[in-house]
Amino acid sequence: MRISLEDPLTLAIAPPKDETPKEKETREQAEIEARRISEDIDEQIRQERTVLKKKKKPVKVLLLGQSESGKSATLKNFQLQHARREWAEERASWRIVIYLNLVRNIVRVLDILSREISLAESEKRPGSTGIEYVSDSDDETTNHEIVYPFSDKHRFMQRRLGPLRSIQSDLENKLGPESQEVRSTASISATPFDSPSFQLLPKRPSRDFGINSTNGWKSALEKLRPSMMASARPQRRSDSDHDEITDVLVACKETMLELWQDPIVQQVLSHRKTKIEDSPGFFLDDMDRIVSYDYEPSDNDIVRARLRTVGVQEHRVVMDDSNGKEWLLYDVGGTRSLRVAWASYFDDVDAIIFLCPISCFDEQLREDRRINRLEDSYLLWKSVCSSRILAKTEIILFLNKCDLLHNKIKRGLSIKDHIPSYGSRKNDTVTVMKYFQQHFREISKQHSPEQRPFFIHFTSVIDTKATAATLSVVEESILRTHLRNADLL
């Protein structure tokens, strides 16, 4: 048998042996057209793959600002609007955090009361009946002496609420470092990421925008979730540490209410110019509702709850109203010692939401009492605006805690006493807000490498309804920027 050595494919595509010149020309034209169509199809597939790849790229938003500026509360508002399932899963875990906030509020009042009683007893005036005492003022008070009519009732409240200190310690141990506020820092710079030594730090590749999620309040909730979910099921109260804590709080409830409502205690706090109501995680006005076996944190409670962010936390949120687009929100630790980590996130971000609490014009940094908080925010804002890495990044400014600013001005605090450059302007909320707005605008204008739009919002991010309206505008702006950068708009 004879075997052909010809390739069958070659034989199949070979021109006919008796092909005429005209037929050959027609065949070659058809082949050219077929090749063109094939190449067009390949190019279309390549372009579609490119667009699809770009569409999958998430929107990346970095939340920046000093500690207690409202970054985490802003993030919670994002979750409240767009991640209801995750929000519901975490709801029970926030109960123990709110209890910690409440206990800290009470312990802070007790510390102030104890100091004043101690000072009064050590400086009892001759001839005193033992009911009225004199207390010298401290750095937060005026220089004259005030007589406080402390009584046995105040000493009883001290003793009765003593167990709350152990409760505070237990709760802090459960939650870890996120529950501890920083009282000092080794960093003396407001912007350590600007220093030359930062260049020596290992850089995280821009393609890999992920982080280690074992830091921060998010991880603290993860640790709580199994036990909290279990305690939500019907059982005897003694079956969980969570309910043992509730037992103590319920037993102390009436005394806590009495302490907070006591007119002498309020006089002491007023004299010391201590406004616990202005601090993050304030729940003393909600004791009657919160200290209960059937208490479930409300949305507003969760947004107001205070846990410190340690490191950088990544949160994934799918925005249903942006065609299912995935957003990555990054919440950073705001104390000076944690800011060195910020810049490694600058090179691959669509937008920055920068938060400055404008109510803090009369406050100092918790980690460095020599530094005015507003001045610290000015330095941070200047550094972010002047960064060449962020020259084309959309930056949105939240001048936050406008509600607290309004309350301070109503109480008679004068802006010019703390901000000399304020001058003789009217000491009312609207004028003050406009002044701060213009100051931040000038910093942006003077220090941005390239001129960019100035986006600013006056906010009180613990107000969930008002913040939802603000975020809807912000989200639309950020999404358009993201699509434009991806050549999709």
Backbone torsions as a table, in degrees:
resi	resn	phi	psi	omega
1	MET	NA	142.4	-177.3
2	ARG	-97.2	127.5	-178.6
3	ILE	-106.4	128.5	179.5
4	SER	-79.5	134.7	177.4
5	LEU	-92.9	3.0	-179.8
6	GLU	-73.9	141.2	175.7
7	ASP	-72.1	125.4	-178.5
8	PRO	-57.9	-37.6	-179.3
9	LEU	-66.3	-40.2	177.9
10	THR	-62.3	-42.6	178.6
11	LEU	-63.0	-36.2	-175.9
12	ALA	-69.2	-36.6	-175.5
13	ILE	-97.4	-2.1	179.9
14	ALA	-67.4	142.9	179.3
15	PRO	-65.0	151.3	177.3
16	PRO	-58.3	144.0	-177.5
17	LYS	-65.7	-31.5	-177.6
18	ASP	-101.3	27.0	-177.8
19	GLU	-68.5	133.2	179.1
20	THR	-83.8	163.0	176.9
21	PRO	-57.0	-39.2	-179.6
22	LYS	-67.0	-41.6	178.2
23	GLU	-64.4	-37.3	178.8
24	LYS	-63.3	-43.1	179.8
25	GLU	-63.3	-41.2	179.3
26	THR	-64.1	-42.7	179.8
27	ARG	-63.3	-44.8	-177.7
28	GLU	-65.2	-37.2	177.1
29	GLN	-63.9	-39.0	179.1
30	ALA	-65.9	-38.8	178.5
31	GLU	-65.9	-40.2	178.1
32	ILE	-62.5	-43.5	179.7
33	GLU	-64.9	-39.6	179.1
34	ALA	-64.4	-39.9	178.2
35	ARG	-63.9	-41.0	179.8
36	ARG	-63.3	-44.9	178.9
37	ILE	-61.5	-42.2	179.5
38	SER	-62.6	-42.5	179.6
39	GLU	-67.1	-37.2	177.1
40	ASP	-63.1	-41.3	178.7
41	ILE	-64.1	-44.5	178.8
42	ASP	-60.0	-41.7	-179.9
43	GLU	-66.5	-39.7	178.7
44	GLN	-63.9	-42.0	178.1
45	ILE	-61.8	-42.1	-179.8
46	ARG	-62.6	-43.0	179.6
47	GLN	-66.1	-39.8	179.3
48	GLU	-64.9	-38.3	177.4
49	ARG	-65.1	-38.9	179.0
50	THR	-64.0	-46.0	178.9
51	VAL	-63.9	-43.0	179.3
52	LEU	-60.8	-41.2	179.3
53	LYS	-63.7	-41.0	179.0
54	LYS	-68.4	-37.2	179.6
55	LYS	-64.1	-31.6	-178.5
56	LYS	-75.4	-18.4	-179.3
57	LYS	-65.8	124.1	-176.7
58	PRO	-73.6	160.2	172.5
59	VAL	-80.5	128.1	-175.4
60	LYS	-114.6	124.3	-176.6
61	VAL	-127.7	130.4	-179.7
62	LEU	-108.9	125.9	178.0
63	LEU	-96.5	118.4	-177.2
64	LEU	-121.4	156.2	177.9
65	GLY	149.6	163.3	-179.4
66	GLN	-67.4	170.1	177.9
67	SER	-59.6	140.8	179.1
68	GLU	66.3	26.8	178.5
69	SER	-89.0	-15.1	178.7
70	GLY	111.6	14.6	-178.8
71	LYS	-63.4	-50.1	-177.8
72	SER	-66.4	-35.8	177.1
73	ALA	-65.2	-37.2	176.2
74	THR	-64.1	-44.4	177.7
75	LEU	-59.5	-42.8	179.5
76	LYS	-62.2	-35.1	176.4
77	ASN	-65.0	-38.4	173.3
78	PHE	-58.3	-48.5	-178.7
79	GLN	-64.3	-40.2	180.0
80	LEU	-59.4	-37.5	-178.0
81	GLN	-81.7	-33.0	-167.5
82	HIS	-126.3	-4.5	-178.7
83	ALA	-134.1	57.5	-173.9
84	ARG	-63.2	-33.9	-179.7
85	ARG	-65.1	-48.7	178.4
86	GLU	-63.3	-39.4	179.2
87	TRP	-58.9	-44.4	-179.5
88	ALA	-66.4	-37.0	179.7
89	GLU	-66.1	-30.6	-177.4
90	GLU	-90.4	-10.8	-172.0
91	ARG	-53.9	-48.2	-176.8
92	ALA	-63.0	-34.1	-178.4
93	SER	-65.1	-30.0	-177.6
94	TRP	-70.7	-15.5	-177.8
95	ARG	-60.1	-44.7	-178.2
96	ILE	-68.5	-31.9	177.1
97	VAL	-66.2	-43.1	179.7
98	ILE	-66.2	-37.4	174.4
99	TYR	-60.5	-41.9	178.2
100	LEU	-62.1	-44.9	177.9
101	ASN	-57.7	-46.0	-179.1
102	LEU	-63.0	-46.2	-179.6
103	VAL	-62.0	-39.9	177.8
104	ARG	-63.3	-39.6	175.8
105	ASN	-56.6	-47.8	-178.3
106	ILE	-65.9	-44.8	-179.0
107	VAL	-62.9	-35.3	177.2
108	ARG	-63.8	-42.7	176.9
109	VAL	-63.6	-42.7	179.0
110	LEU	-61.4	-40.4	179.3
111	ASP	-61.7	-43.5	179.3
112	ILE	-66.0	-43.9	179.6
113	LEU	-62.8	-43.7	-178.8
114	SER	-61.9	-41.1	179.8
115	ARG	-64.4	-43.3	-178.4
116	GLU	-67.1	-40.3	177.8
117	ILE	-64.6	-41.4	179.1
118	SER	-62.6	-45.0	178.5
119	LEU	-63.8	-39.6	-179.3
120	ALA	-63.7	-43.3	-177.5
121	GLU	-71.2	-29.8	179.9
122	SER	-79.0	-16.6	-177.9
123	GLU	-125.1	35.4	-179.7
124	LYS	-62.4	130.7	-177.6
125	ARG	-76.0	147.0	176.0
126	PRO	-57.0	138.1	178.7
127	GLY	84.7	2.4	-179.2
128	SER	-68.2	146.5	179.3
129	THR	-77.9	-7.6	-176.8
130	GLY	92.1	-2.0	179.7
131	ILE	-101.7	-39.0	-178.8
132	GLU	-103.3	135.7	-178.3
133	TYR	-130.4	160.6	179.4
134	VAL	-109.0	136.3	178.9
135	SER	-124.7	126.7	172.8
136	ASP	-71.6	150.1	179.5
137	SER	-81.7	159.8	176.5
138	ASP	-109.2	-163.9	-174.7
139	ASP	-62.8	-23.6	-176.2
140	GLU	-91.4	-1.1	-174.6
141	THR	-116.8	176.5	173.4
142	THR	-77.2	175.2	-170.7
143	ASN	-90.9	-9.6	-178.3
144	HIS	-84.1	161.6	-178.5
145	GLU	-88.9	144.8	179.9
146	ILE	-126.2	138.4	178.8
147	VAL	-92.1	122.1	177.1
148	TYR	-109.5	125.1	179.3
149	PRO	-81.4	65.7	177.1
150	PHE	-64.9	149.1	-178.7
151	SER	-136.4	179.2	177.7
152	ASP	-61.3	-26.0	178.8
153	LYS	-60.8	-39.1	-179.0
154	HIS	-69.5	-36.1	177.1
155	ARG	-69.7	-35.6	177.1
156	PHE	-63.4	-43.0	179.7
157	MET	-62.7	-37.6	176.8
158	GLN	-59.2	-48.2	-178.6
159	ARG	-68.3	-43.1	-176.0
160	ARG	-63.2	-34.8	-176.9
161	LEU	-96.8	6.8	178.1
162	GLY	-55.3	-41.1	-179.7
163	PRO	-59.2	-17.8	-179.3
164	LEU	-65.7	-24.6	177.4
165	ARG	-66.2	-38.5	176.5
166	SER	-68.8	-38.0	176.5
167	ILE	-61.2	-43.3	178.5
168	GLN	-59.7	-45.1	179.9
169	SER	-62.7	-42.8	179.7
170	ASP	-63.1	-43.9	-179.2
171	LEU	-65.9	-40.1	178.3
172	GLU	-64.4	-36.6	177.3
173	ASN	-66.5	-37.3	178.6
174	LYS	-65.8	-41.4	-174.3
175	LEU	-84.9	-21.3	177.2
176	GLY	84.7	-160.8	-174.0
177	PRO	-62.0	-20.9	179.6
178	GLU	-63.7	-21.9	-178.2
179	SER	-87.5	-8.5	-176.7
180	GLN	-97.4	125.0	176.0
181	GLU	-82.7	141.9	-179.6
182	VAL	-77.9	126.5	179.9
183	ARG	-102.7	-15.8	177.9
184	SER	-154.8	165.0	-179.7
185	THR	-148.8	150.0	177.7
186	ALA	-80.2	-16.9	-177.7
187	SER	-84.4	127.2	178.6
188	ILE	-102.5	-0.9	-177.5
189	SER	-101.2	139.4	175.1
190	ALA	-71.1	-27.5	-176.2
191	THR	-131.3	70.3	-177.9
192	PRO	-62.3	-20.5	179.4
193	PHE	-73.2	-8.6	176.8
194	ASP	-87.9	-13.1	-173.0
195	SER	-74.0	152.5	179.1
196	PRO	-58.5	-29.2	-178.5
197	SER	-65.3	-22.5	178.2
198	PHE	-62.0	-30.8	-178.7
199	GLN	-62.6	-20.8	-178.5
200	LEU	-85.5	-11.3	-178.2
201	LEU	-75.9	146.6	176.9
202	PRO	-64.0	133.7	-179.5
203	LYS	-94.2	140.8	176.6
204	ARG	-82.0	129.0	-179.3
205	PRO	-54.9	138.6	-176.2
206	SER	-64.9	-27.2	179.9
207	ARG	-70.1	-30.2	-177.9
208	ASP	-100.1	90.9	-174.7
209	PHE	-93.3	17.0	179.6
210	GLY	-83.3	166.4	179.6
211	ILE	-139.1	168.7	172.8
212	ASN	-79.9	116.0	-172.6
213	SER	-91.7	24.2	178.7
214	THR	-88.5	1.7	179.9
215	ASN	-105.2	159.7	166.5
216	GLY	89.1	175.6	-173.8
217	TRP	-66.2	-25.5	178.1
218	LYS	-60.8	-43.7	179.2
219	SER	-69.5	-32.0	176.2
220	ALA	-61.3	-40.9	177.4
221	LEU	-66.2	-37.4	179.2
222	GLU	-60.4	-37.9	179.3
223	LYS	-66.2	-31.9	-177.1
224	LEU	-82.4	-27.7	-166.7
225	ARG	-56.1	-46.6	-178.0
226	PRO	-58.3	-47.7	-177.7
227	SER	-70.4	-35.6	-179.0
228	MET	-69.1	-40.2	178.4
229	MET	-64.6	-36.7	178.9
230	ALA	-66.7	-40.2	-178.0
231	SER	-71.2	-14.6	178.7
232	ALA	-76.3	-18.0	179.2
233	ARG	-79.8	153.7	180.0
234	PRO	-58.8	128.2	178.8
235	GLN	-168.3	171.9	174.7
236	ARG	-70.6	142.7	-175.4
237	ARG	-60.5	-31.8	-176.8
238	SER	-73.2	-3.3	-177.0
239	ASP	-77.6	-8.3	-177.7
240	SER	-141.2	147.5	176.5
241	ASP	-60.4	-34.8	-179.3
242	HIS	-55.9	-44.0	-177.5
243	ASP	-78.1	-24.5	173.1
244	GLU	-65.0	-38.9	176.1
245	ILE	-63.8	-43.3	178.3
246	THR	-61.5	-39.3	177.7
247	ASP	-55.9	-46.3	-178.6
248	VAL	-65.4	-44.0	-178.4
249	LEU	-64.1	-42.3	179.2
250	VAL	-63.2	-39.5	179.6
251	ALA	-65.6	-30.7	-178.3
252	CYS	-94.7	-0.7	-170.1
253	LYS	-56.2	-50.9	-176.1
254	GLU	-62.5	-39.5	179.8
255	THR	-69.2	-36.6	176.9
256	MET	-63.4	-43.6	177.9
257	LEU	-62.1	-41.9	-179.7
258	GLU	-64.3	-40.2	179.2
259	LEU	-62.5	-48.4	-175.9
260	TRP	-67.6	-31.7	-177.5
261	GLN	-92.1	-3.9	-176.9
262	ASP	-65.2	126.7	-177.2
263	PRO	-63.8	-32.8	179.0
264	ILE	-69.7	-40.6	177.1
265	VAL	-62.7	-42.5	178.7
266	GLN	-64.6	-34.4	177.2
267	GLN	-65.7	-42.2	178.3
268	VAL	-61.3	-47.5	-178.9
269	LEU	-62.8	-39.7	179.9
270	SER	-65.9	-41.8	-179.7
271	HIS	-64.1	-38.0	179.0
272	ARG	-80.3	-2.1	-177.3
273	LYS	56.7	37.2	178.4
274	THR	-96.2	111.5	179.1
275	LYS	-109.2	86.4	179.4
276	ILE	-61.0	-27.5	-179.7
277	GLU	-60.5	-25.0	-177.6
278	ASP	-84.8	-10.1	-174.5
279	SER	-84.2	150.0	176.4
280	PRO	-61.2	144.8	178.1
281	GLY	73.9	34.0	178.5
282	PHE	-86.7	123.1	-178.3
283	PHE	-135.2	12.8	-176.2
284	LEU	-64.5	-31.0	178.3
285	ASP	-76.2	-5.5	-177.9
286	ASP	-112.0	12.2	-173.9
287	MET	-56.9	-44.1	-174.6
288	ASP	-60.0	-34.8	-179.4
289	ARG	-83.1	-39.0	-171.6
290	ILE	-79.6	-40.6	-176.7
291	VAL	-80.8	85.1	-176.4
292	SER	-158.2	147.4	-180.0
293	TYR	-67.0	-27.6	-177.9
294	ASP	-102.3	17.4	-179.5
295	TYR	-68.1	130.8	172.6
296	GLU	-125.4	125.7	-176.4
297	PRO	-57.5	134.5	174.4
298	SER	-82.2	170.3	177.3
299	ASP	-59.4	-43.0	179.9
300	ASN	-64.7	-37.6	177.3
301	ASP	-59.5	-44.7	-176.6
302	ILE	-66.2	-41.7	179.0
303	VAL	-64.0	-36.4	-178.5
304	ARG	-78.8	-21.9	-175.1
305	ALA	-61.4	142.7	-175.6
306	ARG	-110.9	121.4	166.6
307	LEU	-138.2	133.8	-176.6
308	ARG	-72.0	140.9	174.8
309	THR	-87.0	126.2	177.7
310	VAL	-112.5	126.8	-178.8
311	GLY	77.8	-144.7	179.6
312	VAL	-127.9	127.4	-177.6
313	GLN	-107.2	129.5	176.4
314	GLU	-99.0	131.5	179.1
315	HIS	-128.3	125.1	179.4
316	ARG	-97.6	127.9	180.0
317	VAL	-134.6	130.5	175.5
318	VAL	-98.5	118.4	-177.5
319	MET	-87.3	108.5	-178.7
320	ASP	-63.8	-31.2	-176.9
321	ASP	-87.4	8.4	174.3
322	SER	-124.1	45.1	178.3
323	ASN	57.2	39.2	176.7
324	GLY	70.8	20.5	-177.8
325	LYS	-67.9	136.1	177.8
326	GLU	-86.3	132.8	176.7
327	TRP	-113.8	139.7	172.1
328	LEU	-111.8	118.1	-179.1
329	LEU	-110.3	130.9	-176.5
330	TYR	-115.4	118.1	179.3
331	ASP	-103.3	124.9	-173.8
332	VAL	-110.7	153.0	170.9
333	GLY	-68.0	134.1	-171.3
334	GLY	-102.1	-6.3	178.6
335	THR	-69.2	157.1	-173.5
336	ARG	-58.9	-34.5	-178.3
337	SER	-70.9	-17.1	-177.4
338	LEU	-100.6	-7.1	-173.5
339	ARG	-74.4	-17.1	-179.1
340	VAL	-61.2	-22.4	-178.4
341	ALA	-81.4	-10.4	-172.3
342	TRP	-64.4	-48.4	-167.3
343	ALA	-63.2	-24.5	179.5
344	SER	-69.9	-5.6	176.6
345	TYR	-105.8	0.8	-175.3
346	PHE	-73.8	-28.3	-166.4
347	ASP	-83.7	-3.5	-177.5
348	ASP	-145.8	58.8	-176.1
349	VAL	-136.9	139.3	-179.1
350	ASP	-78.8	-36.5	-176.4
351	ALA	-155.6	156.1	174.7
352	ILE	-120.9	130.8	169.1
353	ILE	-103.7	112.7	-177.7
354	PHE	-102.3	127.1	-177.7
355	LEU	-111.3	128.9	173.7
356	CYS	-125.8	120.5	176.6
357	PRO	-80.2	103.5	-175.1
358	ILE	-76.0	-5.4	175.7
359	SER	-77.2	-9.3	-171.4
360	CYS	-92.8	21.8	-177.8
361	PHE	-61.4	-21.4	-178.5
362	ASP	-111.1	16.6	-175.5
363	GLU	-115.7	161.8	176.2
364	GLN	-114.9	158.7	176.9
365	LEU	-60.7	139.4	178.1
366	ARG	-62.4	-35.4	-176.8
367	GLU	-87.8	-7.5	177.4
368	ASP	-156.1	98.6	-173.2
369	ARG	-68.7	-5.9	177.8
370	ARG	-83.5	-14.0	-170.8
371	ILE	-105.0	124.4	174.1
372	ASN	-69.3	135.0	-174.4
373	ARG	-66.6	-36.9	-179.6
374	LEU	-67.9	-40.5	177.4
375	GLU	-62.5	-37.5	177.9
376	ASP	-63.2	-40.2	177.8
377	SER	-66.5	-37.1	175.8
378	TYR	-58.0	-45.8	-179.0
379	LEU	-63.8	-41.1	178.4
380	LEU	-63.8	-45.7	-179.0
381	TRP	-62.2	-44.2	178.6
382	LYS	-59.4	-42.9	-178.9
383	SER	-65.9	-43.0	-179.6
384	VAL	-65.9	-43.0	-179.8
385	CYS	-64.8	-35.9	-175.2
386	SER	-84.1	-8.0	-178.3
387	SER	-65.6	124.9	178.7
388	ARG	-70.4	-28.5	177.1
389	ILE	-62.3	-32.9	-176.4
390	LEU	-99.3	14.1	-174.3
391	ALA	-57.1	-35.5	-178.0
392	LYS	-105.5	8.8	-179.3
393	THR	-86.6	136.9	176.3
394	GLU	-71.2	126.3	179.3
395	ILE	-118.4	124.1	-178.8
396	ILE	-113.5	127.8	-176.5
397	LEU	-102.7	125.6	171.9
398	PHE	-104.7	109.4	169.7
399	LEU	-84.2	100.7	-164.3
400	ASN	-99.0	168.9	178.2
401	LYS	62.0	41.1	177.2
402	CYS	-65.1	-28.7	178.0
403	ASP	-64.8	-42.3	179.3
404	LEU	-69.8	-36.6	175.6
405	LEU	-58.9	-46.4	-180.0
406	HIS	-60.5	-42.5	-179.8
407	ASN	-64.0	-39.6	-179.8
408	LYS	-65.6	-42.3	179.7
409	ILE	-66.1	-37.9	176.7
410	LYS	-63.3	-31.5	178.9
411	ARG	-77.5	-5.5	175.4
412	GLY	102.0	6.4	178.4
413	LEU	-68.1	135.8	-178.2
414	SER	-100.8	125.2	-178.3
415	ILE	-62.5	-42.3	-174.8
416	LYS	-65.9	-21.1	177.0
417	ASP	-67.6	-23.4	-178.4
418	HIS	-113.3	-26.7	179.1
419	ILE	-122.6	87.9	-175.6
420	PRO	-55.3	-32.0	-178.0
421	SER	-68.2	-10.9	178.9
422	TYR	-66.7	-29.4	174.1
423	GLY	66.3	-140.7	-173.5
424	SER	-96.7	17.3	179.0
425	ARG	-61.9	159.6	178.6
426	LYS	-62.1	139.7	-178.7
427	ASN	-93.1	60.9	176.5
428	ASP	-125.0	161.9	-170.9
429	THR	-59.6	-46.8	-176.8
430	VAL	-62.4	-44.9	-179.8
431	THR	-64.2	-40.9	179.6
432	VAL	-64.2	-44.2	179.7
433	MET	-62.0	-42.1	178.4
434	LYS	-64.6	-36.5	179.1
435	TYR	-63.8	-47.9	179.7
436	PHE	-64.0	-40.7	178.4
437	GLN	-57.3	-47.8	-178.5
438	GLN	-65.7	-36.1	179.8
439	HIS	-65.3	-44.3	178.3
440	PHE	-67.3	-35.8	178.3
441	ARG	-62.6	-42.8	-179.6
442	GLU	-65.5	-39.7	177.1
443	ILE	-60.4	-44.2	179.5
444	SER	-62.5	-44.1	-177.1
445	LYS	-65.6	-40.6	-175.1
446	GLN	-77.7	-27.9	-169.3
447	HIS	-115.4	-5.6	177.1
448	SER	-73.6	130.7	178.2
449	PRO	-58.8	-34.6	175.6
450	GLU	-130.8	141.0	179.2
451	GLN	-65.2	136.5	-177.8
452	ARG	-138.7	160.9	176.5
453	PRO	-60.8	147.5	-179.6
454	PHE	-107.0	106.6	-179.5
455	PHE	-102.3	122.2	-177.2
456	ILE	-138.2	141.8	176.9
457	HIS	-136.6	134.7	171.2
458	PHE	-86.9	126.1	-170.6
459	THR	-136.2	158.4	164.2
460	SER	-135.4	89.2	-165.1
461	VAL	-68.8	-10.6	173.5
462	ILE	-79.8	-8.4	173.2
463	ASP	-87.5	98.0	-170.6
464	THR	-66.6	-36.2	-178.3
465	LYS	-68.8	-47.4	179.8
466	ALA	-65.4	-38.3	-178.8
467	THR	-68.9	-33.1	177.6
468	ALA	-60.4	-41.1	178.7
469	ALA	-66.5	-40.5	178.4
470	THR	-64.4	-44.6	-177.1
471	LEU	-65.8	-31.8	178.6
472	SER	-62.0	-38.9	176.8
473	VAL	-69.4	-44.0	-178.6
474	VAL	-64.2	-43.4	-179.3
475	GLU	-60.6	-42.4	179.9
476	GLU	-62.9	-42.8	179.6
477	SER	-63.9	-44.3	-179.3
478	ILE	-66.2	-41.2	-179.3
479	LEU	-63.1	-41.9	178.3
480	ARG	-62.7	-40.0	177.0
481	THR	-62.7	-43.2	179.5
482	HIS	-61.7	-46.8	-179.4
483	LEU	-65.9	-37.0	178.6
484	ARG	-66.1	-42.2	179.1
485	ASN	-65.8	-26.9	179.9
486	ALA	-93.1	11.4	179.3
487	ASP	59.0	32.3	-179.6
488	LEU	-109.0	1.7	-178.5
489	LEU	-126.9	NA	NA
